[in-house]
Amino acid sequence: MSRPRPKAEFARIAPDVKLGRDVAIHGFVNLYGCEIGDQTRIGAFVEIQKNARVGSRTKIGSHTFICEGVTIEDECFVGHHVVFVNDPYPAAVTPDGRVQEAGDWRVVATRVGRRASIGSGAVILCGVTIGENALVGAGSVVTRDVPPGTIVAGNPAAVLRARPPGPGADAPG
Ligand SMILES: CC(C)(COP(=O)(O)OP(=O)(O)OC[C@H]1O[C@@H](n2cnc3c(N)ncnc32)[C@H](O)[C@@H]1OP(=O)(O)O)[C@@H](O)C(=O)NCCC(=O)NCCS
């Protein structure tokens, strides 16, 4: 993987980030310890943490947070202000009052399948798989696996209907 040339000023890309070819990065991005595939576009104010992986030809909208343990496969769309989670029972301190450290909790992984789309403002709880070519509605809270090729929405997200395959085919017939 080649070294990036961020298109915008004020982007922080740590030396351990593995960037593919022709990755477009906008301003105020914070990337560390992650992997980004070829031709992926990353909007402003996005943070992608260590041990997260974003595939090729994927689009990440501004203000989205992709945490450790998240894998987003190729050709996905992630809208604005989407939040991923990796700890179902978060805490700042341990039961005996120590400041919590890395060994005191474990990352629960999440996978987003190829060509899935996630609407703006969605929250994706950890441990779920969003199937290939699925679409998550804006503002949804995903608490369970999303079957491939379905549209889900709401809190908790529930299946609305099937998602037709192919770009631009989402509108109901
Ligand atoms: C989920 C979505 C694809 C559904 O589109 P659709 O299939 O055309 O569905 P409709 O608008 O006909 O709505 C069907 C029902 O689902 C509800 N619904 C639609 N989107 C919803 C959402 N995001 N959250 C909760 N309910 C939703 C509607 O209120 C309607 O309910 P009703 O039958 O009780 O009236 C669309 O609403 C959506 O959220 N798209 C994501 C947009 C986005 O974030 N784009 C990214 C950046 S621009």
PDBQT file of the ligand as one rigid body, heavy atoms in Angstrom, charges set to zero:
ROOT
HETATM    1  C1  LIG A 201     -35.031   3.490   4.935  1.00  0.00    +0.000 C 
HETATM    2  C2  LIG A 201     -35.373   4.163   3.612  1.00  0.00    +0.000 C 
HETATM    3  C3  LIG A 201     -34.446   3.650   2.496  1.00  0.00    +0.000 C 
HETATM    4  C4  LIG A 201     -36.812   3.765   3.316  1.00  0.00    +0.000 C 
HETATM    5  O1  LIG A 201     -37.208   4.276   2.075  1.00  0.00    +0.000 OA
HETATM    6  P1  LIG A 201     -38.555   3.687   1.391  1.00  0.00    +0.000 P 
HETATM    7  O2  LIG A 201     -38.408   2.228   1.163  1.00  0.00    +0.000 OA
HETATM    8  O3  LIG A 201     -38.827   4.586   0.235  1.00  0.00    +0.000 OA
HETATM    9  O4  LIG A 201     -39.631   3.795   2.562  1.00  0.00    +0.000 OA
HETATM   10  P2  LIG A 201     -40.836   4.806   2.780  1.00  0.00    +0.000 P 
HETATM   11  O5  LIG A 201     -40.376   6.223   2.766  1.00  0.00    +0.000 OA
HETATM   12  O6  LIG A 201     -41.922   4.390   1.832  1.00  0.00    +0.000 OA
HETATM   13  O7  LIG A 201     -41.261   4.436   4.268  1.00  0.00    +0.000 OA
HETATM   14  C5  LIG A 201     -41.803   3.149   4.615  1.00  0.00    +0.000 C 
HETATM   15  C6  LIG A 201     -42.096   3.192   6.103  1.00  0.00    +0.000 C 
HETATM   16  O8  LIG A 201     -40.852   3.196   6.829  1.00  0.00    +0.000 OA
HETATM   17  C7  LIG A 201     -40.743   4.373   7.640  1.00  0.00    +0.000 C 
HETATM   18  N1  LIG A 201     -39.357   4.841   7.535  1.00  0.00    +0.000 N 
HETATM   19  C8  LIG A 201     -38.720   5.227   6.398  1.00  0.00    +0.000 A 
HETATM   20  N2  LIG A 201     -37.443   5.575   6.697  1.00  0.00    +0.000 NA
HETATM   21  C9  LIG A 201     -37.313   5.424   8.026  1.00  0.00    +0.000 A 
HETATM   22  C10 LIG A 201     -36.233   5.648   8.900  1.00  0.00    +0.000 A 
HETATM   23  N3  LIG A 201     -35.042   6.077   8.449  1.00  0.00    +0.000 N 
HETATM   24  N4  LIG A 201     -36.420   5.380  10.211  1.00  0.00    +0.000 NA
HETATM   25  C11 LIG A 201     -37.629   4.933  10.665  1.00  0.00    +0.000 A 
HETATM   26  N5  LIG A 201     -38.693   4.688   9.872  1.00  0.00    +0.000 NA
HETATM   27  C12 LIG A 201     -38.520   4.948   8.560  1.00  0.00    +0.000 A 
HETATM   28  C13 LIG A 201     -41.733   5.359   7.048  1.00  0.00    +0.000 C 
HETATM   29  O9  LIG A 201     -42.182   6.270   8.032  1.00  0.00    +0.000 OA
HETATM   30  C14 LIG A 201     -42.832   4.441   6.582  1.00  0.00    +0.000 C 
HETATM   31  O10 LIG A 201     -43.601   4.047   7.704  1.00  0.00    +0.000 OA
HETATM   32  P3  LIG A 201     -45.208   3.815   7.578  1.00  0.00    +0.000 P 
HETATM   33  O11 LIG A 201     -45.368   2.668   6.602  1.00  0.00    +0.000 OA
HETATM   34  O12 LIG A 201     -45.611   3.497   8.974  1.00  0.00    +0.000 OA
HETATM   35  O13 LIG A 201     -45.747   5.091   7.023  1.00  0.00    +0.000 OA
HETATM   36  C15 LIG A 201     -35.191   5.718   3.688  1.00  0.00    +0.000 C 
HETATM   37  O14 LIG A 201     -36.271   6.300   4.395  1.00  0.00    +0.000 OA
HETATM   38  C16 LIG A 201     -33.895   6.118   4.385  1.00  0.00    +0.000 C 
HETATM   39  O15 LIG A 201     -33.812   6.306   5.615  1.00  0.00    +0.000 OA
HETATM   40  N6  LIG A 201     -32.816   6.269   3.533  1.00  0.00    +0.000 N 
HETATM   41  C17 LIG A 201     -31.496   6.675   4.003  1.00  0.00    +0.000 C 
HETATM   42  C18 LIG A 201     -31.212   8.113   3.563  1.00  0.00    +0.000 C 
HETATM   43  C19 LIG A 201     -29.828   8.564   3.991  1.00  0.00    +0.000 C 
HETATM   44  O16 LIG A 201     -29.507   8.547   5.155  1.00  0.00    +0.000 OA
HETATM   45  N7  LIG A 201     -28.975   8.929   3.015  1.00  0.00    +0.000 N 
HETATM   46  C20 LIG A 201     -27.576   9.194   3.298  1.00  0.00    +0.000 C 
HETATM   47  C21 LIG A 201     -27.019  10.539   3.014  1.00  0.00    +0.000 C 
HETATM   48  S1  LIG A 201     -27.858  11.577   1.871  1.00  0.00    +0.000 SA
ENDROOT
TORSDOF 0
